[in-house]
Amino acid sequence: MQITLHIPDPPLRRLEAICGDVPRAVLEGFAADAYRTGTLSRAEVGQLLEPDAIGQTEACLSAHQAKPAPTCDEVADDARALREATGS
């Protein structure tokens, strides 16, 4: 699938000055957000970005500070640890 995005020239020039390859930056931002929200897995992000190596996917996710949302079990573990630490 190909998606066309219209960006007016003034903001486009500013974006190009900051990140260079705007289409790639948009794709990486989208992929990172989809990973962060749990919409895409790490493997699916890799497929979307078509990286040559796993390291490229990791670098993209790291650059966007994309970490998956915690699971219910992780939240429960954190709450339990906090209760134990505070004596509640």
Backbone as CSV, one residue per row, in Angstrom:
resi,resn,N_x,N_y,N_z,CA_x,CA_y,CA_z,C_x,C_y,C_z
1,MET,0.845,-1.171,0.000,0.000,0.000,0.000,0.891,1.235,0.000
2,GLN,0.499,2.184,-0.739,1.204,3.460,-0.767,0.258,4.534,-0.238
3,ILE,0.765,5.384,0.638,-0.027,6.453,1.225,0.598,7.782,0.842
4,THR,-0.230,8.724,0.420,0.240,10.055,0.068,-0.173,11.021,1.157
5,LEU,0.781,11.811,1.587,0.546,12.784,2.639,0.905,14.161,2.112
6,HIS,-0.024,15.103,2.217,0.246,16.466,1.757,0.744,17.293,2.934
7,ILE,1.960,17.819,2.791,2.535,18.720,3.791,2.842,20.026,3.067
8,PRO,2.264,21.143,3.510,2.546,22.420,2.858,4.046,22.736,2.871
9,ASP,4.485,23.501,1.874,5.912,23.776,1.708,6.611,24.383,2.924
10,PRO,6.070,25.411,3.580,6.837,25.974,4.709,7.156,24.950,5.809
11,PRO,6.154,24.189,6.307,6.528,23.203,7.327,7.386,22.069,6.761
12,LEU,7.167,21.725,5.493,7.972,20.671,4.882,9.444,21.071,4.849
13,ARG,9.732,22.301,4.462,11.130,22.760,4.429,11.754,22.702,5.821
14,ARG,10.976,23.092,6.831,11.499,23.051,8.197,11.758,21.610,8.628
15,LEU,10.826,20.711,8.308,11.021,19.303,8.643,12.232,18.721,7.920
16,GLU,12.406,19.061,6.664,13.556,18.566,5.902,14.865,19.054,6.514
17,ALA,14.864,20.289,7.001,16.075,20.832,7.619,16.414,20.088,8.905
18,ILE,15.387,19.622,9.602,15.606,18.950,10.880,15.923,17.465,10.701
19,CYS,15.113,16.779,9.884,15.278,15.323,9.812,15.702,14.816,8.440
20,GLY,15.808,15.672,7.468,16.269,15.224,6.156,15.217,14.455,5.385
21,ASP,15.160,13.152,5.575,14.254,12.283,4.829,12.886,12.254,5.520
22,VAL,12.010,13.173,5.134,10.709,13.317,5.787,9.853,12.061,5.657
23,PRO,9.733,11.453,4.479,8.916,10.239,4.395,9.396,9.141,5.349
24,ARG,10.697,8.967,5.461,11.236,7.949,6.369,10.952,8.324,7.829
25,ALA,11.105,9.603,8.150,10.842,10.067,9.519,9.381,9.848,9.894
26,VAL,8.469,10.108,8.957,7.036,9.896,9.211,6.766,8.402,9.427
27,LEU,7.347,7.568,8.597,7.153,6.122,8.720,7.703,5.613,10.057
28,GLU,8.895,6.061,10.429,9.474,5.623,11.693,8.653,6.099,12.881
29,GLY,8.180,7.333,12.825,7.347,7.851,13.909,6.054,7.065,14.046
30,PHE,5.439,6.758,12.919,4.212,5.962,12.916,4.468,4.575,13.493
31,ALA,5.550,3.943,13.042,5.885,2.601,13.503,6.171,2.595,15.009
32,ALA,6.918,3.580,15.472,7.250,3.661,16.900,5.990,3.851,17.739
33,ASP,5.086,4.695,17.280,3.847,4.914,18.027,2.988,3.656,18.029
34,ALA,2.928,2.964,16.912,2.147,1.723,16.845,2.739,0.664,17.768
35,TYR,4.057,0.629,17.899,4.702,-0.310,18.822,4.410,0.090,20.269
36,ARG,4.542,1.383,20.549,4.326,1.899,21.902,2.916,1.578,22.402
37,THR,1.930,1.645,21.523,0.541,1.400,21.910,0.155,-0.078,21.836
38,GLY,1.070,-0.908,21.377,0.786,-2.331,21.290,0.077,-2.739,20.014
39,THR,-0.082,-1.813,19.095,-0.736,-2.121,17.819,0.132,-3.024,16.956
40,LEU,1.443,-2.780,16.970,2.394,-3.604,16.221,3.405,-4.219,17.171
41,SER,3.834,-5.427,16.853,4.902,-6.073,17.616,6.240,-5.563,17.092
42,ARG,7.311,-5.903,17.811,8.660,-5.515,17.375,8.949,-6.114,15.991
43,ALA,8.539,-7.351,15.769,8.759,-7.998,14.467,7.987,-7.283,13.365
44,GLU,6.765,-6.868,13.665,5.968,-6.155,12.659,6.559,-4.791,12.345
45,VAL,7.124,-4.134,13.364,7.816,-2.860,13.106,8.975,-3.113,12.152
46,GLY,9.707,-4.193,12.387,10.802,-4.547,11.497,10.340,-4.772,10.068
47,GLN,9.202,-5.436,9.910,8.655,-5.660,8.565,8.238,-4.337,7.927
48,LEU,7.644,-3.466,8.716,7.189,-2.177,8.198,8.360,-1.322,7.740
49,LEU,9.410,-1.299,8.535,10.568,-0.462,8.209,11.502,-1.108,7.201
50,GLU,11.324,-2.410,6.986,12.179,-3.169,6.076,13.660,-2.982,6.392
51,PRO,14.054,-3.178,7.644,15.468,-2.988,7.980,16.315,-4.156,7.496
52,ASP,17.604,-3.881,7.315,18.537,-4.931,6.911,18.928,-5.796,8.101
53,ALA,18.751,-5.249,9.293,19.137,-5.983,10.492,18.219,-5.608,11.639
54,ILE,18.152,-6.491,12.623,17.332,-6.225,13.803,17.805,-4.955,14.484
55,GLY,19.096,-4.686,14.431,19.657,-3.498,15.065,19.026,-2.217,14.563
56,GLN,18.621,-2.169,13.303,17.982,-0.970,12.765,16.613,-0.756,13.394
57,THR,15.876,-1.831,13.615,14.579,-1.718,14.279,14.787,-1.231,15.702
58,GLU,15.759,-1.822,16.391,16.050,-1.418,17.766,16.485,0.040,17.823
59,ALA,17.294,0.472,16.879,17.761,1.857,16.854,16.597,2.816,16.645
60,CYS,15.679,2.460,15.772,14.508,3.299,15.511,13.641,3.400,16.760
61,LEU,13.348,2.259,17.373,12.492,2.269,18.565,13.167,3.034,19.701
62,SER,14.461,2.877,19.825,15.195,3.592,20.869,15.199,5.091,20.602
63,ALA,15.420,5.483,19.356,15.442,6.908,19.003,14.107,7.576,19.299
64,HIS,13.030,6.820,19.172,11.689,7.362,19.427,11.220,7.068,20.858
65,GLN,12.137,6.529,21.658,11.824,6.170,23.043,10.535,5.357,23.123
66,ALA,10.411,4.425,22.182,9.207,3.595,22.096,9.394,2.329,22.914
67,LYS,8.641,2.245,23.965,8.628,1.054,24.807,7.190,0.567,24.846
68,PRO,7.011,-0.742,24.860,5.635,-1.243,24.902,4.970,-0.870,26.216
69,ALA,3.676,-0.714,26.167,2.915,-0.437,27.382,3.057,-1.628,28.329
70,PRO,3.073,-1.376,29.633,3.201,-2.505,30.563,1.970,-3.401,30.522
71,THR,2.197,-4.675,30.787,1.082,-5.611,30.843,0.370,-5.458,32.186
72,CYS,-0.803,-6.013,32.281,-1.554,-5.988,33.554,-0.749,-6.663,34.652
73,ASP,-0.079,-7.758,34.330,0.734,-8.455,35.326,1.892,-7.584,35.812
74,GLU,2.518,-6.839,34.889,3.612,-5.954,35.287,3.117,-4.845,36.207
75,VAL,1.960,-4.284,35.912,1.386,-3.241,36.760,1.062,-3.808,38.139
76,ALA,0.489,-5.010,38.170,0.163,-5.649,39.449,1.430,-5.931,40.251
77,ASP,2.485,-6.384,39.579,3.760,-6.631,40.260,4.328,-5.340,40.840
78,ASP,4.259,-4.268,40.063,4.749,-2.976,40.545,3.945,-2.492,41.744
79,ALA,2.635,-2.643,41.700,1.785,-2.221,42.821,2.103,-3.045,44.068
80,ARG,2.296,-4.334,43.886,2.634,-5.217,45.006,3.980,-4.803,45.612
81,ALA,4.966,-4.540,44.766,6.284,-4.137,45.250,6.210,-2.794,45.976
82,LEU,5.400,-1.881,45.477,5.244,-0.580,46.121,4.588,-0.736,47.491
83,ARG,3.566,-1.580,47.565,2.910,-1.820,48.866,3.896,-2.419,49.877
84,GLU,4.710,-3.360,49.394,5.695,-3.981,50.280,6.750,-2.966,50.736
85,ALA,7.160,-2.101,49.819,8.193,-1.112,50.131,7.690,-0.050,51.106
86,THR,6.415,0.267,51.039,5.863,1.315,51.900,5.193,0.734,53.138
87,GLY,5.125,-0.601,53.236,4.508,-1.238,54.389,3.004,-1.095,54.428
88,SER,2.404,-0.854,53.282,0.933,-0.688,53.228,0.242,-2.013,53.051
